[in-house]
Amino acid sequence: MKLLFYPQYPDKEYYSITHIINRLNYQVTRDLTASFDMAFLWSDVTELDCPAELLEAVGDKHIINRNCLDISKKHVEQLQYAVFGYGSFIDPLTHCGRCVEKPNANGVKGGRVINTPIEHCDESKVYQALIDSTIGDYQQEYRVPVIFGQLPIVYLVQQTVACDKLDNRAQKPPKLLGTHTVFSYQEQINITKFCQLIGLDFGELDIVRCAQSQRLFILDANKTPAGYGMLNYFLWQHQDKETALDTLTETFDRAINKLLVNDSTCEFSNPIGAHNL
C-alpha cells in the first residue's frame, strides 16, 4: 500500500497517522508523478483549497479529507448548530457573565475565560458559553478519533477547571472508553453527520457534555491529529497509548482496503461497529 501526501506530509512523530503508517508498513510519497494507491490531503492549517495539481495527479483515485477545507471554530459552530440544533457561541457585547474567548484558528493557544459584556469583539477570536462539564475538580472532555465515519475509541481527558487561561492546565492521563459507553446511538449518528458535513474522513474531535443539560458540544475538529509523541504532552500511560494506536491502525487499514474495492464513504452510514472496551 502506498499513500501520496500533499501538499505537506506528516513528518512529525507525534501525529497519529505516522504511527499508523509505520505499524502497517505502508509506503508514502510526496511525488505527484509517482505511483500510489490513494492520496491524503495533508496540511496542518485551518483553511486551505484542494490543490489543482493534486486533483490532476490523482485522477479517479480517492483523496482522504479532500473536502475537509475549513476547520475554523466558526465553521465548526455552524455545523454543530446545523446537526444538533444548538451551539455554544454567545454575543459578548450583550452576554452577562463569564465566557470563553478562543482564537478562531485551529491549534492556536491563547484561550481564556473572560467576563462579559465587553466593549469590542476581536474578529480573530470566538466567544463561547462557559460549558460546565466538570465532575469533582476536573473538567471532562472527550477526544474522539474519526476514521471514515467509524468512532473506534474515545479518550476521556480530565483537566483542572480553568479560572483564567485555558492553556497548561494540570491534567490526568487519558482514559480509554468504549464509544457506546459514552454516546447514545443517536449521538453517534449526529457526530458522524457532522464529520460528513465538514468533510472529515480522518481526524479527531473535541467534544464536551454539559453537566446540567447533558447536551453534547463539538468544540474542535482536527484533520492532522497529534498527541502521540515521545515528549508525551498528553500524559499517556504506555499501554493505553499502544491500545489506542492498535485500535486506530486496525480501523484505518480496514477502511482503506474497503475504499480500494469500493471508492465511497459508505462507512459514514454505520457508526455502529466501534470497539467496546
Backbone bond lengths (Angstrom), bond angles and torsions (degrees), N, CA, C in turn:
res aa  C-N    CA-C-N  psi(-1)  N-CA   C-N-CA  omega(-1)  CA-C   N-CA-C  phi
1 M - - - 1.463 - - 1.532 108.97 -
2 K 1.326 115.76 132.40 1.457 120.29 -179.37 1.523 109.39 -131.77
3 L 1.335 116.13 126.36 1.456 122.45 -179.32 1.521 110.23 -110.27
4 L 1.326 115.77 136.64 1.459 122.27 171.74 1.520 108.64 -95.10
5 F 1.327 117.64 123.14 1.464 122.34 173.60 1.527 108.56 -104.12
6 Y 1.352 115.09 133.80 1.464 119.28 -177.76 1.534 108.86 -161.65
7 P 1.338 118.53 144.17 1.470 130.08 2.34 1.531 114.08 -81.72
8 Q 1.342 117.40 -16.72 1.459 120.66 174.28 1.527 108.07 -110.38
9 Y 1.323 116.22 -178.83 1.456 119.24 174.13 1.528 108.59 -142.90
10 P 1.321 118.12 157.24 1.471 121.64 -174.43 1.525 111.96 -76.98
11 D 1.320 115.70 83.60 1.467 121.00 -175.34 1.521 113.12 -93.38
12 K 1.336 117.57 11.03 1.465 121.56 178.92 1.528 109.43 -112.10
13 E 1.338 115.89 141.88 1.463 118.99 -176.45 1.522 112.93 -77.80
14 Y 1.329 117.17 -4.93 1.464 117.45 178.90 1.528 112.94 -87.83
15 Y 1.335 118.56 -8.83 1.464 120.40 176.74 1.530 110.41 -72.95
16 S 1.318 116.81 138.64 1.467 119.61 178.17 1.523 111.37 -63.97
17 I 1.338 117.76 -36.92 1.460 120.14 -177.00 1.524 111.17 -64.21
18 T 1.338 118.01 -30.23 1.462 121.19 177.55 1.524 110.46 -62.07
19 H 1.322 116.32 -44.50 1.465 120.57 178.68 1.529 110.99 -67.21
20 I 1.328 116.26 -40.44 1.464 120.25 -179.45 1.524 110.71 -62.10
21 I 1.328 116.64 -46.72 1.467 121.02 -179.02 1.525 110.85 -63.04
22 N 1.318 116.56 -41.95 1.465 119.72 179.20 1.524 111.59 -64.25
23 R 1.330 116.67 -39.94 1.462 119.94 -179.65 1.536 111.52 -67.40
24 L 1.323 115.96 -33.98 1.461 120.20 -178.47 1.525 112.64 -88.38
25 N 1.329 115.51 -7.66 1.469 120.52 -178.17 1.526 111.65 59.90
26 Y 1.338 115.86 34.64 1.458 120.69 174.59 1.526 109.53 -72.56
27 Q 1.312 116.22 152.38 1.450 121.80 170.31 1.522 109.32 -94.61
28 V 1.330 116.56 152.17 1.462 120.88 177.96 1.523 109.27 -132.44
29 T 1.328 114.94 157.64 1.456 121.17 175.66 1.520 109.32 -148.38
30 R 1.330 115.40 156.38 1.466 122.20 172.02 1.525 110.30 -112.63
31 D 1.316 116.18 1.35 1.461 122.83 -173.58 1.525 110.10 -88.68
32 L 1.322 116.82 114.69 1.459 121.17 -178.95 1.524 113.02 -64.90
33 T 1.322 116.77 -19.99 1.468 119.86 -179.08 1.528 112.66 -92.84
34 A 1.327 116.97 -5.08 1.466 120.57 -178.77 1.528 110.30 -77.88
35 S 1.315 115.73 163.37 1.463 120.25 172.88 1.527 108.87 -79.96
36 F 1.319 117.21 143.68 1.465 121.96 179.49 1.517 108.58 -159.45
37 D 1.324 115.40 162.29 1.463 120.93 -178.73 1.522 113.01 -94.29
38 M 1.311 116.18 -32.16 1.460 121.26 -175.23 1.520 108.47 -157.88
39 A 1.330 116.55 153.66 1.463 120.95 -179.62 1.522 110.48 -112.44
40 F 1.318 114.69 159.44 1.466 122.38 179.74 1.527 107.27 -133.71
41 L 1.324 116.51 114.77 1.464 120.59 174.66 1.522 107.20 -73.31
42 W 1.320 116.09 103.55 1.461 120.83 -172.26 1.524 110.18 -124.13
43 S 1.321 116.01 115.63 1.461 121.54 175.40 1.517 107.39 -157.95
44 D 1.315 115.87 122.82 1.464 121.63 -174.19 1.526 109.96 -83.38
45 V 1.344 115.16 62.85 1.460 122.75 179.62 1.523 108.27 -133.64
46 T 1.331 115.85 166.29 1.463 120.28 -178.18 1.519 112.20 -77.62
47 E 1.326 117.20 -43.46 1.462 121.95 -178.44 1.521 109.99 -131.61
48 L 1.323 116.12 143.81 1.461 120.98 175.88 1.513 109.05 -161.08
49 D 1.332 115.99 167.36 1.455 123.08 169.84 1.521 108.05 -107.65
50 C 1.315 116.07 149.98 1.462 119.48 175.89 1.528 107.88 -72.55
51 P 1.336 118.32 117.96 1.464 120.81 -173.45 1.531 112.32 -59.75
52 A 1.335 115.47 138.40 1.464 120.66 -179.74 1.520 111.44 -60.92
53 E 1.348 116.49 -36.01 1.460 119.16 -178.81 1.527 111.77 -68.09
54 L 1.335 116.72 -28.73 1.463 119.69 176.00 1.521 110.16 -70.17
55 L 1.324 116.44 -45.35 1.460 120.34 179.10 1.523 111.17 -59.73
56 E 1.325 115.93 -39.09 1.465 120.06 179.58 1.526 111.24 -67.74
57 A 1.328 116.34 -41.94 1.465 120.21 -177.16 1.520 112.17 -70.00
58 V 1.311 116.65 -33.04 1.468 120.95 -174.02 1.523 112.16 -74.86
59 G 1.314 116.75 -37.64 1.459 118.92 -176.05 1.511 110.77 66.74
60 D 1.339 116.77 -121.61 1.464 119.85 -178.55 1.523 112.87 -97.97
61 K 1.325 117.49 10.18 1.467 120.26 177.18 1.530 110.39 -76.13
62 H 1.321 115.52 159.04 1.459 121.07 -178.23 1.529 111.03 -79.35
63 I 1.338 115.86 142.73 1.464 122.31 173.91 1.525 107.81 -115.85
64 I 1.306 117.24 113.39 1.464 121.85 177.78 1.524 109.17 -67.58
65 N 1.331 116.55 133.41 1.473 124.32 -179.03 1.526 112.71 63.07
66 R 1.316 116.61 26.34 1.472 120.77 -179.49 1.522 112.45 -56.45
67 N 1.319 116.99 -36.60 1.465 120.70 -175.79 1.520 113.32 -101.12
68 C 1.331 116.68 8.87 1.467 120.05 178.61 1.526 108.17 -93.30
69 L 1.322 116.09 85.62 1.461 122.21 -169.34 1.522 113.60 -111.73
70 D 1.320 117.43 -8.77 1.469 120.63 -177.80 1.524 108.76 -148.95
71 I 1.342 116.04 109.87 1.470 120.04 177.71 1.526 110.60 -116.87
72 S 1.329 116.10 25.85 1.464 119.44 176.07 1.518 109.44 -63.20
73 K 1.308 116.19 155.31 1.467 120.01 -178.71 1.523 111.66 -65.00
74 K 1.336 117.02 -30.30 1.466 119.41 177.42 1.523 110.62 -65.97
75 H 1.329 116.66 -40.34 1.467 119.98 178.69 1.527 110.50 -70.23
76 V 1.316 116.94 -40.11 1.468 120.91 176.08 1.523 110.07 -57.84
77 E 1.321 117.08 -43.08 1.465 121.15 179.68 1.524 111.45 -63.54
78 Q 1.327 117.35 -42.33 1.465 120.89 179.06 1.525 111.16 -58.77
79 L 1.326 116.06 -43.41 1.462 119.78 -178.05 1.523 111.91 -77.07
80 Q 1.327 117.59 -32.20 1.462 121.14 172.34 1.527 109.49 -57.17
81 Y 1.322 116.01 -45.59 1.469 120.45 -179.32 1.528 110.58 -67.58
82 A 1.337 116.94 -39.97 1.462 120.62 -178.80 1.524 111.68 -63.18
83 V 1.325 117.08 -36.95 1.467 121.17 -176.01 1.521 111.93 -87.40
84 F 1.328 117.00 -47.06 1.465 120.98 -172.80 1.530 113.33 -93.93
85 G 1.331 116.90 -19.16 1.459 120.38 -179.66 1.510 114.11 85.84
86 Y 1.309 117.51 7.62 1.462 122.78 177.09 1.521 108.17 -155.42
87 G 1.326 116.00 162.90 1.458 120.34 -179.31 1.510 111.41 -139.93
88 S 1.332 115.39 -170.90 1.466 120.83 -175.60 1.526 113.32 -113.89
89 F 1.338 118.23 -8.46 1.465 120.16 -174.98 1.529 111.56 -74.76
90 I 1.329 114.39 147.76 1.468 121.14 174.36 1.529 108.23 -128.67
91 D 1.316 116.29 164.38 1.466 121.72 174.35 1.524 107.57 -92.48
92 P 1.328 118.20 107.93 1.469 119.85 -174.96 1.524 113.70 -70.93
93 L 1.331 116.88 -10.38 1.462 119.95 178.42 1.525 111.60 -80.78
94 T 1.333 116.54 -23.34 1.466 120.25 -177.52 1.527 113.11 -119.96
95 H 1.332 117.18 -21.69 1.461 121.19 -179.33 1.526 110.06 -66.68
96 C 1.311 116.57 138.84 1.467 121.21 177.74 1.527 109.36 -113.00
97 G 1.310 115.73 124.56 1.456 120.84 -179.91 1.510 111.09 126.05
98 R 1.320 115.91 -163.19 1.458 121.14 -178.63 1.527 110.50 -90.72
99 C 1.332 115.35 148.28 1.458 121.20 175.15 1.521 108.30 -148.36
100 V 1.325 116.01 175.49 1.464 121.58 179.42 1.520 108.93 -106.76
101 E 1.319 116.12 127.80 1.464 122.67 174.12 1.526 108.16 -106.54
102 K 1.344 116.70 125.25 1.466 121.63 -178.14 1.520 109.84 -134.79
103 P 1.343 117.23 153.68 1.466 119.20 169.97 1.527 110.31 -62.99
104 N 1.331 116.37 141.69 1.459 120.57 177.41 1.525 111.81 -67.66
105 A 1.323 116.51 -31.10 1.465 121.08 -179.25 1.522 110.65 -69.48
106 N 1.319 115.68 150.68 1.458 121.08 -179.91 1.518 111.18 -79.82
107 G 1.332 116.27 141.38 1.458 121.35 173.61 1.510 115.04 73.34
108 V 1.328 117.67 17.71 1.467 121.77 -179.95 1.522 108.75 -104.70
109 K 1.309 116.53 128.73 1.462 120.85 179.04 1.528 109.91 -75.51
110 G 1.314 115.80 170.81 1.456 120.39 177.47 1.511 114.26 118.16
111 G 1.347 117.64 6.26 1.451 119.49 176.27 1.516 111.43 -68.22
112 R 1.327 115.59 146.92 1.464 119.59 -178.91 1.522 109.82 -156.43
113 V 1.314 114.79 160.81 1.457 122.06 174.38 1.521 108.03 -93.00
114 I 1.338 116.70 129.48 1.463 121.06 -178.89 1.524 109.33 -129.07
115 N 1.323 114.52 165.71 1.456 121.33 174.86 1.525 109.71 -97.11
116 T 1.301 116.54 139.20 1.458 122.07 177.20 1.525 108.89 -122.33
117 P 1.356 116.58 158.14 1.461 128.25 9.55 1.529 112.87 -77.96
118 I 1.356 114.71 158.04 1.456 121.80 174.93 1.524 108.29 -116.28
119 E 1.322 116.39 166.65 1.468 119.82 -175.85 1.518 113.03 -83.93
120 H 1.342 117.05 -34.34 1.461 120.36 -176.17 1.526 109.87 -139.22
121 C 1.338 115.93 142.07 1.464 121.66 175.00 1.525 109.72 -89.97
122 D 1.297 116.25 144.54 1.460 123.05 172.07 1.527 107.17 -96.51
123 E 1.323 117.72 115.27 1.461 121.44 -174.96 1.523 112.85 -65.81
124 S 1.333 117.49 -17.74 1.467 120.17 177.71 1.526 111.59 -85.05
125 K 1.339 116.77 -0.93 1.463 122.01 -178.03 1.530 110.16 -116.35
126 V 1.317 115.28 163.81 1.458 121.69 170.28 1.522 107.73 -122.46
127 Y 1.322 115.30 158.19 1.461 121.11 -176.64 1.529 108.28 -127.38
128 Q 1.328 114.88 115.38 1.455 121.45 -174.78 1.523 110.81 -115.29
129 A 1.318 114.78 150.18 1.459 119.66 172.62 1.526 109.35 -59.48
130 L 1.304 115.91 146.80 1.465 121.02 176.66 1.528 107.37 -81.11
131 I 1.320 115.98 93.53 1.461 122.08 -174.40 1.524 109.38 -80.67
132 D 1.309 115.90 124.06 1.463 121.23 -179.56 1.526 109.28 -84.39
133 S 1.320 115.90 104.95 1.472 120.63 176.70 1.523 110.32 -119.48
134 T 1.335 115.39 27.74 1.461 119.76 -174.13 1.531 112.04 -83.62
135 I 1.325 113.26 145.65 1.460 122.62 167.59 1.517 105.53 -131.35
136 G 1.320 116.13 115.55 1.460 119.65 -173.96 1.517 110.33 68.54
137 D 1.322 116.55 -128.55 1.461 121.22 -177.98 1.522 113.13 -96.69
138 Y 1.322 117.66 7.04 1.466 119.94 -173.27 1.526 111.88 -124.50
139 Q 1.320 114.32 140.55 1.454 120.79 171.49 1.524 108.67 -80.85
140 Q 1.326 116.25 133.31 1.460 122.17 -178.16 1.530 109.45 -99.14
141 E 1.319 116.09 128.50 1.464 121.16 176.44 1.520 108.39 -136.33
142 Y 1.323 115.89 144.65 1.458 121.02 178.95 1.524 109.99 -106.08
143 R 1.315 116.47 123.85 1.465 122.14 169.95 1.525 106.50 -96.58
144 V 1.343 115.83 120.52 1.465 120.86 -169.02 1.527 110.45 -121.44
145 P 1.339 118.52 103.83 1.462 120.30 173.15 1.529 110.95 -66.04
146 V 1.335 115.23 142.96 1.462 122.25 178.79 1.523 108.09 -128.90
147 I 1.327 116.81 127.90 1.463 121.71 178.50 1.527 107.91 -133.92
148 F 1.322 115.98 98.90 1.460 122.83 -179.18 1.526 112.00 49.90
149 G 1.315 115.63 51.58 1.452 121.15 175.99 1.505 115.07 83.32
150 Q 1.314 117.70 -11.05 1.459 120.76 175.84 1.529 109.43 -86.39
151 L 1.315 115.17 140.84 1.467 122.48 177.47 1.526 106.20 -116.07
152 P 1.318 117.74 78.85 1.466 120.32 -166.57 1.511 115.55 -72.26
153 I 1.334 117.69 -20.46 1.460 120.49 -173.92 1.523 107.94 -164.43
154 V 1.311 116.67 159.05 1.468 122.08 177.17 1.518 108.64 -131.39
155 Y 1.334 116.26 137.74 1.461 121.12 175.02 1.526 108.39 -105.67
156 L 1.317 116.43 123.36 1.460 121.02 173.28 1.525 108.44 -85.77
157 V 1.330 115.94 117.87 1.462 122.39 179.37 1.524 107.76 -106.90
158 Q 1.332 116.58 125.74 1.461 122.11 -178.34 1.524 109.69 -120.09
159 Q 1.328 115.65 117.24 1.460 121.99 -179.90 1.519 109.89 -124.13
160 T 1.329 115.33 154.08 1.458 118.93 175.92 1.523 109.65 -63.09
161 V 1.312 116.05 150.04 1.462 121.79 -177.06 1.522 109.65 -65.79
162 A 1.328 115.89 134.03 1.463 120.90 -178.28 1.521 110.53 -79.27
163 C 1.318 115.86 126.91 1.460 121.24 172.84 1.522 111.25 -97.15
164 D 1.329 115.92 -27.76 1.461 121.31 -179.57 1.526 108.68 -141.99
165 K 1.327 118.22 -89.54 1.458 121.78 -178.09 1.529 110.76 -78.53
166 L 1.348 114.79 144.81 1.461 120.35 179.71 1.521 112.76 -87.23
167 D 1.337 116.75 -20.57 1.463 120.77 -175.42 1.524 111.37 -81.57
168 N 1.332 114.63 153.33 1.469 122.69 171.08 1.528 113.82 60.02
169 R 1.321 115.87 35.77 1.459 119.27 174.62 1.528 109.92 -83.19
170 A 1.324 115.43 151.09 1.466 119.40 176.19 1.523 109.22 -64.47
171 Q 1.323 116.09 142.37 1.457 119.49 178.94 1.516 110.74 -144.77
172 K 1.325 114.01 162.40 1.452 121.45 176.39 1.527 109.29 -94.18
173 P 1.332 117.91 160.42 1.466 119.28 172.63 1.526 109.94 -58.13
174 P 1.329 118.36 142.66 1.464 120.09 -179.90 1.523 111.70 -64.10
175 K 1.328 114.76 147.35 1.460 121.07 175.72 1.522 109.15 -106.25
176 L 1.317 116.66 139.01 1.454 121.59 177.52 1.521 109.78 -87.22
177 L 1.326 115.38 129.69 1.458 121.00 -178.59 1.519 109.82 -128.11
178 G 1.330 116.00 148.69 1.455 120.63 172.44 1.515 110.06 -74.07
179 T 1.310 116.76 138.56 1.463 121.52 -176.02 1.519 111.95 -55.72
180 H 1.330 116.88 -42.06 1.462 120.56 -176.13 1.526 112.48 -72.14
181 T 1.318 117.67 -15.58 1.460 119.95 176.74 1.523 111.53 -84.62
182 V 1.322 116.90 -11.55 1.468 121.49 -175.84 1.525 111.54 -108.10
183 F 1.336 116.54 -44.20 1.462 121.64 -174.14 1.522 110.61 -119.05
184 S 1.328 115.15 141.78 1.461 119.95 173.29 1.531 109.34 -70.38
185 Y 1.323 115.21 168.05 1.465 119.11 178.60 1.525 110.32 -58.53
186 Q 1.334 117.16 -45.08 1.464 119.87 -178.92 1.521 111.13 -65.15
187 E 1.314 117.33 -36.76 1.466 119.66 176.87 1.527 111.03 -64.26
188 Q 1.329 117.00 -38.41 1.466 119.69 175.98 1.524 111.07 -63.71
189 I 1.322 116.61 -40.87 1.461 120.54 176.51 1.526 110.00 -59.52
190 N 1.330 116.67 -45.00 1.466 120.52 -178.96 1.527 111.73 -64.99
191 I 1.319 116.62 -39.75 1.467 119.99 179.62 1.525 110.23 -64.08
192 T 1.328 116.85 -44.28 1.460 119.19 -179.98 1.527 111.23 -69.47
193 K 1.325 117.81 -31.81 1.464 120.67 174.66 1.524 109.95 -64.28
194 F 1.315 117.11 -42.26 1.466 120.88 175.60 1.527 110.21 -57.48
195 C 1.323 116.82 -44.90 1.472 120.35 -179.49 1.518 111.53 -63.31
196 Q 1.324 117.05 -37.97 1.458 120.08 175.37 1.519 110.73 -59.71
197 L 1.323 116.55 -47.25 1.462 120.71 -175.60 1.524 112.02 -66.24
198 I 1.318 117.19 -36.44 1.464 119.93 -178.79 1.531 111.23 -87.65
199 G 1.333 116.87 -7.80 1.460 121.18 176.97 1.512 114.53 80.06
200 L 1.327 117.02 23.18 1.463 121.43 -175.15 1.525 110.70 -88.78
201 D 1.335 116.25 98.16 1.460 120.74 173.63 1.521 110.92 -77.81
202 F 1.326 115.19 -42.20 1.469 121.80 -177.31 1.520 108.38 -134.58
203 G 1.330 116.62 126.81 1.459 119.75 178.77 1.511 111.17 168.74
204 E 1.315 114.81 -160.58 1.459 121.03 178.37 1.519 109.62 -142.04
205 L 1.325 115.55 149.84 1.458 123.05 177.06 1.521 109.52 -116.04
206 D 1.330 115.68 148.51 1.462 121.98 169.56 1.519 107.55 -106.15
207 I 1.329 115.92 120.92 1.459 121.87 -173.99 1.521 109.16 -130.23
208 V 1.336 116.40 139.08 1.460 120.91 172.81 1.523 108.92 -123.49
209 R 1.325 115.30 155.20 1.458 121.87 175.40 1.518 108.34 -116.90
210 C 1.320 116.50 124.28 1.460 121.07 179.28 1.529 109.67 -65.91
211 A 1.317 116.25 127.96 1.463 120.80 -176.77 1.525 111.86 -65.28
212 Q 1.336 117.28 -29.65 1.463 120.57 -178.00 1.532 111.98 -83.96
213 S 1.333 116.97 -53.93 1.465 120.80 -174.58 1.518 113.62 -88.63
214 Q 1.347 117.63 -17.21 1.465 124.19 -174.64 1.529 112.75 66.13
215 R 1.319 117.12 13.27 1.463 120.58 176.44 1.527 110.74 -75.45
216 L 1.343 115.31 148.56 1.461 121.22 174.65 1.522 110.37 -92.92
217 F 1.328 115.38 143.98 1.459 121.97 175.40 1.531 108.57 -131.16
218 I 1.330 116.66 118.63 1.463 121.07 172.43 1.519 107.03 -84.43
219 L 1.322 116.54 115.71 1.461 121.33 -174.06 1.523 112.89 -100.15
220 D 1.323 117.48 -29.06 1.465 120.94 -177.00 1.518 110.23 -147.22
221 A 1.329 115.37 146.66 1.462 122.73 170.80 1.521 107.80 -124.16
222 N 1.320 116.33 134.70 1.466 121.40 -176.66 1.521 108.93 -128.41
223 K 1.329 117.10 119.26 1.462 121.52 -179.32 1.521 112.87 -94.46
224 T 1.318 117.87 -4.78 1.475 122.15 174.92 1.528 108.17 -128.41
225 P 1.336 117.38 63.77 1.467 120.50 -170.28 1.521 113.29 -62.49
226 A 1.331 114.23 138.57 1.464 121.88 -178.33 1.530 108.83 -129.88
227 G 1.338 115.25 -168.37 1.455 120.28 179.41 1.510 113.74 107.37
228 Y 1.338 116.64 12.15 1.462 120.48 -174.75 1.527 112.06 -115.92
229 G 1.333 117.26 18.81 1.455 121.37 -172.66 1.517 114.69 -84.67
230 M 1.335 114.72 174.19 1.461 121.51 -177.29 1.524 112.61 -68.06
231 L 1.334 117.43 -29.12 1.461 119.35 178.86 1.527 112.07 -70.93
232 N 1.334 116.21 -18.44 1.466 122.75 168.89 1.527 112.94 56.81
233 Y 1.321 115.66 49.58 1.464 119.73 176.32 1.524 111.82 -62.18
234 F 1.329 115.90 -22.75 1.462 120.99 -178.05 1.528 112.15 -83.84
235 L 1.344 116.51 -6.71 1.473 123.62 177.47 1.526 113.17 63.31
236 W 1.321 116.35 36.96 1.454 120.19 178.39 1.528 112.07 -60.53
237 Q 1.322 116.95 139.70 1.453 121.65 158.93 1.532 106.41 -75.17
238 H 1.334 116.86 138.27 1.467 119.85 -170.88 1.523 112.47 -55.02
239 Q 1.329 117.72 -48.55 1.459 119.79 -175.55 1.521 111.38 -66.73
240 D 1.333 117.53 -34.83 1.459 120.10 178.22 1.527 111.01 -65.83
241 K 1.331 116.59 -40.82 1.466 118.97 177.98 1.521 110.69 -63.79
242 E 1.321 117.13 -41.38 1.460 120.45 178.95 1.530 110.87 -63.91
243 T 1.326 116.66 -41.45 1.462 120.44 178.44 1.521 110.76 -63.59
244 A 1.334 116.45 -43.77 1.462 120.62 179.17 1.523 111.00 -61.01
245 L 1.329 116.75 -46.87 1.460 120.32 -178.32 1.524 111.75 -68.09
246 D 1.325 117.47 -35.00 1.467 120.42 174.78 1.532 110.33 -60.53
247 T 1.324 115.77 -43.53 1.461 120.90 -179.19 1.521 111.05 -65.53
248 L 1.329 117.02 -45.31 1.461 120.60 178.58 1.522 111.15 -62.84
249 T 1.315 116.36 -41.15 1.463 120.92 -178.85 1.521 111.39 -62.85
250 E 1.320 116.28 -46.69 1.466 120.68 179.66 1.523 110.86 -60.88
251 T 1.340 116.69 -44.62 1.460 121.17 -178.26 1.521 111.18 -66.32
252 F 1.328 116.87 -43.01 1.462 121.42 -179.56 1.527 110.80 -63.96
253 D 1.306 117.43 -46.17 1.463 121.23 -178.22 1.525 110.84 -62.19
254 R 1.316 116.23 -42.65 1.462 120.07 179.25 1.530 111.00 -63.28
255 A 1.339 116.28 -42.91 1.463 120.21 -178.80 1.525 111.76 -67.11
256 I 1.332 116.85 -41.86 1.460 120.58 -179.24 1.523 110.83 -63.12
257 N 1.309 116.79 -45.10 1.460 119.81 -179.42 1.522 111.69 -67.13
258 K 1.315 116.82 -32.30 1.459 119.91 175.95 1.522 110.59 -68.00
259 L 1.333 117.16 -38.91 1.457 121.02 178.85 1.524 111.90 -65.35
260 L 1.311 117.06 -35.05 1.463 119.74 179.33 1.525 111.40 -65.66
261 V 1.325 116.38 -29.00 1.458 120.87 177.72 1.518 110.71 -82.26
262 N 1.339 115.43 -41.61 1.464 121.03 -177.92 1.510 107.84 -138.56
263 D 1.324 117.99 101.43 1.464 122.82 -174.29 1.521 110.26 -73.96
264 S 1.319 115.77 81.11 1.458 122.01 178.00 1.510 107.57 -150.75
265 T 1.312 115.64 168.05 1.462 120.20 177.11 1.525 109.21 -105.69
266 C 1.336 115.67 45.30 1.460 120.07 -176.94 1.516 112.12 -64.59
267 E 1.333 118.66 -17.82 1.460 120.43 176.77 1.525 110.46 -57.02
268 F 1.358 116.96 -29.67 1.447 120.07 -175.58 1.522 112.42 -62.44
269 S 1.301 117.54 -23.48 1.456 119.83 -176.48 1.515 113.00 -78.69
270 N 1.332 117.62 -7.92 1.460 119.81 -174.38 1.522 111.44 -142.26
271 P 1.343 117.26 87.78 1.452 118.96 178.11 1.520 113.15 -72.26
272 I 1.323 116.89 -17.88 1.454 119.15 177.65 1.527 108.68 -67.02
273 G 1.295 115.20 143.18 1.457 119.76 -174.42 1.508 110.30 121.79
274 A 1.343 115.21 -2.85 1.453 119.60 175.35 1.520 109.01 -66.21
275 H 1.306 115.45 152.61 1.459 120.70 -178.12 1.530 110.43 -69.33
276 N 1.304 116.33 140.10 1.460 121.85 174.03 1.520 108.55 -104.47
277 L 1.326 116.31 106.94 1.463 119.91 -178.90 1.524 109.86 -83.30
